[in-house]
Every structure is written in C-alpha cells, then in structure tokens.
Amino acid sequence: MAYTYTHNGKKISLPDFKEIPVGLVRKVRKESESDQPWFILEELLDAKQLAVVDTMTIPEFAQFMNGWTQGANLGEF
C-alpha cells in the first residue's frame, strides 16, 4: 500500500510508512532528528517529487508528513 498526497495538482507517492525498508531505517538511525525526515524523503522520492515538496509551506509540509507517518516519530517504527 502507498501513501499518495496531492499538492498543487501534482502527486507524491511514498510507500506506507510501516513498509519503509529496514536498510533505510538502519542508515537513518545515526542522523540527527532534524535530518532524518529529509534523509528518508531523499531516498524514497525522485527529483520531480522532491521539487513538489520544495514548493510546500511549512504548514503544508507538516500536513503531508503527519498524513504519511500518521503522527509517529521517525524513531517509532
């Protein structure tokens, strides 16, 4: 299952938060808490989807991330 979010008519698709590969979780574990979301997004999204994320305001980005993670912290796998 995937999480799909539409922003300004453009779709972003991510795997369900609970389906993130364990290897990615292992890689991100030593990153700072503020770097973890960016590291994960940069691994999972292509350049076009990242460009859509870059146009979001902070409240829009928070809504996007909360929808995907369903409010879980990145450390709560």
N, CA, C and O atoms as CSV, one atom per row, in Angstrom:
chain,resi,resn,atom,element,x,y,z
A,1,MET,N,N,0.844,-1.174,0.000
A,1,MET,CA,C,0.000,0.000,0.000
A,1,MET,C,C,0.893,1.242,0.000
A,1,MET,O,O,1.992,1.216,0.554
A,2,ALA,N,N,0.439,2.292,-0.599
A,2,ALA,CA,C,1.221,3.521,-0.708
A,2,ALA,C,C,0.439,4.705,-0.155
A,2,ALA,O,O,-0.789,4.678,-0.069
A,3,TYR,N,N,1.162,5.719,0.209
A,3,TYR,CA,C,0.571,6.981,0.633
A,3,TYR,C,C,0.719,7.953,-0.523
A,3,TYR,O,O,1.828,8.176,-1.009
A,4,THR,N,N,-0.374,8.526,-0.962
A,4,THR,CA,C,-0.354,9.489,-2.063
A,4,THR,C,C,-0.884,10.828,-1.554
A,4,THR,O,O,-1.909,10.893,-0.875
A,5,TYR,N,N,-0.175,11.872,-1.893
A,5,TYR,CA,C,-0.525,13.227,-1.471
A,5,TYR,C,C,-0.503,14.110,-2.709
A,5,TYR,O,O,0.416,14.017,-3.522
A,6,THR,N,N,-1.493,14.954,-2.857
A,6,THR,CA,C,-1.543,15.868,-3.990
A,6,THR,C,C,-1.320,17.292,-3.514
A,6,THR,O,O,-1.980,17.766,-2.589
A,7,HIS,N,N,-0.388,17.959,-4.154
A,7,HIS,CA,C,-0.066,19.354,-3.818
A,7,HIS,C,C,-0.025,20.148,-5.119
A,7,HIS,O,O,0.755,19.840,-6.020
A,8,ASN,N,N,-0.861,21.159,-5.209
A,8,ASN,CA,C,-0.957,21.988,-6.421
A,8,ASN,C,C,-1.133,21.149,-7.684
A,8,ASN,O,O,-0.538,21.430,-8.724
A,9,GLY,N,N,-1.963,20.114,-7.570
A,9,GLY,CA,C,-2.269,19.267,-8.714
A,9,GLY,C,C,-1.210,18.238,-9.062
A,9,GLY,O,O,-1.355,17.518,-10.050
A,10,LYS,N,N,-0.146,18.153,-8.271
A,10,LYS,CA,C,0.929,17.193,-8.537
A,10,LYS,C,C,0.959,16.150,-7.420
A,10,LYS,O,O,0.873,16.484,-6.238
A,11,LYS,N,N,1.082,14.879,-7.816
A,11,LYS,CA,C,1.032,13.785,-6.849
A,11,LYS,C,C,2.418,13.365,-6.383
A,11,LYS,O,O,3.380,13.330,-7.150
A,12,ILE,N,N,2.480,13.050,-5.100
A,12,ILE,CA,C,3.670,12.486,-4.476
A,12,ILE,C,C,3.245,11.136,-3.928
A,12,ILE,O,O,2.218,11.029,-3.257
A,13,SER,N,N,4.026,10.112,-4.208
A,13,SER,CA,C,3.709,8.776,-3.696
A,13,SER,C,C,4.872,8.234,-2.885
A,13,SER,O,O,6.025,8.256,-3.314
A,14,LEU,N,N,4.539,7.754,-1.717
A,14,LEU,CA,C,5.506,7.128,-0.821
A,14,LEU,C,C,4.987,5.766,-0.410
A,14,LEU,O,O,3.775,5.551,-0.390
A,15,PRO,N,N,5.879,4.836,-0.080
A,15,PRO,CA,C,5.381,3.576,0.464
A,15,PRO,C,C,4.718,3.845,1.809
A,15,PRO,O,O,5.051,4.820,2.482
A,16,ASP,N,N,3.800,2.999,2.198
A,16,ASP,CA,C,3.208,3.114,3.526
A,16,ASP,C,C,4.347,3.259,4.528
A,16,ASP,O,O,5.373,2.591,4.402
A,17,PHE,N,N,4.173,4.120,5.513
A,17,PHE,CA,C,5.233,4.400,6.485
A,17,PHE,C,C,5.742,3.132,7.157
A,17,PHE,O,O,6.932,3.021,7.451
A,18,LYS,N,N,4.857,2.181,7.401
A,18,LYS,CA,C,5.246,0.930,8.062
A,18,LYS,C,C,5.965,-0.019,7.116
A,18,LYS,O,O,6.439,-1.072,7.542
A,19,GLU,N,N,6.054,0.337,5.833
A,19,GLU,CA,C,6.717,-0.519,4.846
A,19,GLU,C,C,8.064,0.041,4.387
A,19,GLU,O,O,8.593,-0.378,3.357
A,20,ILE,N,N,8.615,0.981,5.143
A,20,ILE,CA,C,9.944,1.506,4.824
A,20,ILE,C,C,10.939,0.361,4.974
A,20,ILE,O,O,10.889,-0.366,5.966
A,21,PRO,N,N,11.839,0.185,4.012
A,21,PRO,CA,C,12.818,-0.901,4.114
A,21,PRO,C,C,13.696,-0.766,5.366
A,21,PRO,O,O,14.100,0.336,5.736
A,22,VAL,N,N,13.978,-1.875,5.994
A,22,VAL,CA,C,14.788,-1.882,7.211
A,22,VAL,C,C,16.169,-1.290,6.954
A,22,VAL,O,O,16.737,-0.640,7.832
A,23,GLY,N,N,16.710,-1.506,5.764
A,23,GLY,CA,C,18.021,-0.933,5.442
A,23,GLY,C,C,18.027,0.586,5.515
A,23,GLY,O,O,19.022,1.186,5.919
A,24,LEU,N,N,16.933,1.201,5.132
A,24,LEU,CA,C,16.820,2.655,5.222
A,24,LEU,C,C,16.722,3.088,6.682
A,24,LEU,O,O,17.314,4.092,7.078
A,25,VAL,N,N,15.986,2.341,7.465
A,25,VAL,CA,C,15.882,2.636,8.903
A,25,VAL,C,C,17.267,2.542,9.546
A,25,VAL,O,O,17.631,3.376,10.375
A,26,ARG,N,N,18.029,1.527,9.161
A,26,ARG,CA,C,19.379,1.350,9.701
A,26,ARG,C,C,20.265,2.540,9.318
A,26,ARG,O,O,21.002,3.058,10.157
A,27,LYS,N,N,20.194,2.971,8.065
A,27,LYS,CA,C,21.024,4.091,7.603
A,27,LYS,C,C,20.687,5.395,8.311
A,27,LYS,O,O,21.579,6.191,8.604
A,28,VAL,N,N,19.412,5.617,8.588
A,28,VAL,CA,C,18.979,6.903,9.138
A,28,VAL,C,C,19.140,6.991,10.656
A,28,VAL,O,O,19.053,8.082,11.219
A,29,ARG,N,N,19.367,5.886,11.311
A,29,ARG,CA,C,19.355,5.861,12.780
A,29,ARG,C,C,20.391,6.781,13.425
A,29,ARG,O,O,20.177,7.261,14.538
A,30,LYS,N,N,21.498,7.031,12.752
A,30,LYS,CA,C,22.554,7.871,13.333
A,30,LYS,C,C,22.462,9.332,12.907
A,30,LYS,O,O,23.249,10.170,13.347
A,31,GLU,N,N,21.492,9.625,12.045
A,31,GLU,CA,C,21.287,11.017,11.630
A,31,GLU,C,C,20.601,11.784,12.753
A,31,GLU,O,O,19.921,11.191,13.590
A,32,SER,N,N,20.778,13.086,12.770
A,32,SER,CA,C,20.095,13.898,13.777
A,32,SER,C,C,18.592,13.817,13.536
A,32,SER,O,O,18.146,13.516,12.429
A,33,GLU,N,N,17.832,14.083,14.564
A,33,GLU,CA,C,16.374,14.019,14.464
A,33,GLU,C,C,15.852,14.960,13.376
A,33,GLU,O,O,14.890,14.632,12.680
A,34,SER,N,N,16.480,16.120,13.229
A,34,SER,CA,C,16.018,17.067,12.214
A,34,SER,C,C,16.421,16.638,10.799
A,34,SER,O,O,15.767,17.038,9.836
A,35,ASP,N,N,17.464,15.847,10.652
A,35,ASP,CA,C,17.895,15.379,9.332
A,35,ASP,C,C,17.167,14.110,8.887
A,35,ASP,O,O,17.096,13.834,7.690
A,36,GLN,N,N,16.629,13.339,9.825
A,36,GLN,CA,C,16.011,12.061,9.479
A,36,GLN,C,C,14.898,12.157,8.448
A,36,GLN,O,O,14.903,11.376,7.497
A,37,PRO,N,N,13.932,13.083,8.586
A,37,PRO,CA,C,12.876,13.143,7.565
A,37,PRO,C,C,13.423,13.437,6.173
A,37,PRO,O,O,12.976,12.848,5.189
A,38,TRP,N,N,14.382,14.339,6.091
A,38,TRP,CA,C,14.952,14.711,4.790
A,38,TRP,C,C,15.728,13.553,4.186
A,38,TRP,O,O,15.639,13.302,2.984
A,39,PHE,N,N,16.476,12.857,5.001
A,39,PHE,CA,C,17.236,11.700,4.524
A,39,PHE,C,C,16.287,10.670,3.924
A,39,PHE,O,O,16.524,10.159,2.829
A,40,ILE,N,N,15.225,10.373,4.638
A,40,ILE,CA,C,14.254,9.373,4.178
A,40,ILE,C,C,13.570,9.840,2.896
A,40,ILE,O,O,13.477,9.081,1.931
A,41,LEU,N,N,13.096,11.072,2.879
A,41,LEU,CA,C,12.426,11.586,1.678
A,41,LEU,C,C,13.356,11.582,0.469
A,41,LEU,O,O,12.940,11.230,-0.635
A,42,GLU,N,N,14.605,11.969,0.673
A,42,GLU,CA,C,15.555,11.995,-0.436
A,42,GLU,C,C,15.874,10.599,-0.955
A,42,GLU,O,O,16.251,10.442,-2.116
A,43,GLU,N,N,15.729,9.595,-0.115
A,43,GLU,CA,C,15.933,8.208,-0.543
A,43,GLU,C,C,14.708,7.658,-1.286
A,43,GLU,O,O,14.848,6.859,-2.212
A,44,LEU,N,N,13.528,8.081,-0.882
A,44,LEU,CA,C,12.300,7.488,-1.403
A,44,LEU,C,C,11.674,8.239,-2.579
A,44,LEU,O,O,10.960,7.637,-3.382
A,45,LEU,N,N,11.927,9.527,-2.690
A,45,LEU,CA,C,11.305,10.328,-3.747
A,45,LEU,C,C,12.293,10.615,-4.865
A,45,LEU,O,O,13.499,10.713,-4.634
A,46,ASP,N,N,11.775,10.747,-6.071
A,46,ASP,CA,C,12.639,11.143,-7.191
A,46,ASP,C,C,12.722,12.674,-7.228
A,46,ASP,O,O,12.070,13.366,-6.445
A,47,ALA,N,N,13.529,13.177,-8.145
A,47,ALA,CA,C,13.773,14.626,-8.223
A,47,ALA,C,C,12.498,15.421,-8.469
A,47,ALA,O,O,12.329,16.501,-7.902
A,48,LYS,N,N,11.602,14.908,-9.301
A,48,LYS,CA,C,10.349,15.627,-9.577
A,48,LYS,C,C,9.478,15.724,-8.330
A,48,LYS,O,O,8.891,16.771,-8.059
A,49,GLN,N,N,9.396,14.640,-7.577
A,49,GLN,CA,C,8.577,14.655,-6.365
A,49,GLN,C,C,9.214,15.543,-5.296
A,49,GLN,O,O,8.504,16.241,-4.573
A,50,LEU,N,N,10.538,15.524,-5.190
A,50,LEU,CA,C,11.211,16.411,-4.237
A,50,LEU,C,C,10.990,17.876,-4.608
A,50,LEU,O,O,10.872,18.729,-3.728
A,51,ALA,N,N,10.934,18.166,-5.894
A,51,ALA,CA,C,10.668,19.537,-6.336
A,51,ALA,C,C,9.286,19.983,-5.884
A,51,ALA,O,O,9.099,21.152,-5.546
A,52,VAL,N,N,8.311,19.072,-5.873
A,52,VAL,CA,C,6.966,19.398,-5.378
A,52,VAL,C,C,7.032,19.683,-3.879
A,52,VAL,O,O,6.436,20.651,-3.406
A,53,VAL,N,N,7.748,18.852,-3.136
A,53,VAL,CA,C,7.897,19.066,-1.685
A,53,VAL,C,C,8.525,20.433,-1.431
A,53,VAL,O,O,8.123,21.143,-0.510
A,54,ASP,N,N,9.504,20.796,-2.241
A,54,ASP,CA,C,10.199,22.075,-2.058
A,54,ASP,C,C,9.282,23.285,-2.206
A,54,ASP,O,O,9.620,24.365,-1.723
A,55,THR,N,N,8.141,23.135,-2.857
A,55,THR,CA,C,7.217,24.263,-3.029
A,55,THR,C,C,6.236,24.396,-1.866
A,55,THR,O,O,5.491,25.374,-1.796
A,56,MET,N,N,6.228,23.430,-0.961
A,56,MET,CA,C,5.274,23.455,0.161
A,56,MET,C,C,5.663,24.497,1.196
A,56,MET,O,O,6.842,24.783,1.404
A,57,THR,N,N,4.662,25.051,1.832
A,57,THR,CA,C,4.907,25.894,3.007
A,57,THR,C,C,5.146,24.964,4.190
A,57,THR,O,O,4.914,23.759,4.091
A,58,ILE,N,N,5.597,25.505,5.280
A,58,ILE,CA,C,5.840,24.677,6.468
A,58,ILE,C,C,4.557,23.997,6.945
A,58,ILE,O,O,4.593,22.802,7.238
A,59,PRO,N,N,3.407,24.711,7.040
A,59,PRO,CA,C,2.180,24.011,7.447
A,59,PRO,C,C,1.759,22.914,6.455
A,59,PRO,O,O,1.266,21.864,6.867
A,60,GLU,N,N,1.950,23.153,5.168
A,60,GLU,CA,C,1.612,22.135,4.168
A,60,GLU,C,C,2.524,20.920,4.313
A,60,GLU,O,O,2.069,19.781,4.211
A,61,PHE,N,N,3.808,21.167,4.549
A,61,PHE,CA,C,4.756,20.070,4.737
A,61,PHE,C,C,4.410,19.266,5.991
A,61,PHE,O,O,4.475,18.037,5.983
A,62,ALA,N,N,4.046,19.958,7.057
A,62,ALA,CA,C,3.654,19.268,8.295
A,62,ALA,C,C,2.433,18.390,8.054
A,62,ALA,O,O,2.377,17.264,8.548
A,63,GLN,N,N,1.458,18.887,7.304
A,63,GLN,CA,C,0.267,18.101,6.987
A,63,GLN,C,C,0.648,16.869,6.165
A,63,GLN,O,O,0.168,15.768,6.434
A,64,PHE,N,N,1.504,17.053,5.171
A,64,PHE,CA,C,1.991,15.961,4.331
A,64,PHE,C,C,2.673,14.885,5.176
A,64,PHE,O,O,2.354,13.702,5.053
A,65,MET,N,N,3.604,15.293,6.027
A,65,MET,CA,C,4.347,14.329,6.850
A,65,MET,C,C,3.454,13.656,7.885
A,65,MET,O,O,3.572,12.452,8.113
A,66,ASN,N,N,2.555,14.424,8.518
A,66,ASN,CA,C,1.649,13.821,9.506
A,66,ASN,C,C,0.704,12.824,8.863
A,66,ASN,O,O,0.374,11.799,9.461
A,67,GLY,N,N,0.267,13.121,7.645
A,67,GLY,CA,C,-0.581,12.178,6.930
A,67,GLY,C,C,0.148,10.893,6.618
A,67,GLY,O,O,-0.419,9.808,6.745
A,68,TRP,N,N,1.403,11.002,6.210
A,68,TRP,CA,C,2.194,9.827,5.853
A,68,TRP,C,C,2.554,9.005,7.087
A,68,TRP,O,O,2.387,7.785,7.093
A,69,THR,N,N,3.046,9.671,8.132
A,69,THR,CA,C,3.515,8.951,9.327
A,69,THR,C,C,2.391,8.683,10.313
A,69,THR,O,O,2.576,7.949,11.284
A,70,GLN,N,N,1.225,9.273,10.070
A,70,GLN,CA,C,0.082,9.198,10.990
A,70,GLN,C,C,0.480,9.634,12.390
A,70,GLN,O,O,0.026,9.082,13.392
A,71,GLY,N,N,1.362,10.666,12.426
A,71,GLY,CA,C,1.775,11.275,13.687
A,71,GLY,C,C,2.905,10.571,14.403
A,71,GLY,O,O,3.328,11.027,15.465
A,72,ALA,N,N,3.420,9.455,13.850
A,72,ALA,CA,C,4.517,8.730,14.504
A,72,ALA,C,C,5.819,9.489,14.321
A,72,ALA,O,O,6.036,10.139,13.299
A,73,ASN,N,N,6.682,9.399,15.325
A,73,ASN,CA,C,8.040,9.906,15.194
A,73,ASN,C,C,8.815,8.971,14.293
A,73,ASN,O,O,8.491,7.785,14.226
A,74,LEU,N,N,9.823,9.460,13.601
A,74,LEU,CA,C,10.594,8.594,12.723
A,74,LEU,C,C,11.276,7.478,13.503
A,74,LEU,O,O,11.561,6.422,12.937
A,75,GLY,N,N,11.540,7.687,14.774
A,75,GLY,CA,C,12.137,6.629,15.595
A,75,GLY,C,C,11.159,5.569,16.037
A,75,GLY,O,O,11.561,4.590,16.666
A,76,GLU,N,N,9.889,5.733,15.729
A,76,GLU,CA,C,8.847,4.796,16.170
A,76,GLU,C,C,8.443,3.870,15.034
A,76,GLU,O,O,7.351,3.999,14.481
A,77,PHE,N,N,9.306,2.956,14.694
A,77,PHE,CA,C,8.991,2.031,13.606
A,77,PHE,C,C,8.309,0.840,14.151
A,77,PHE,O,O,7.955,-0.067,13.398
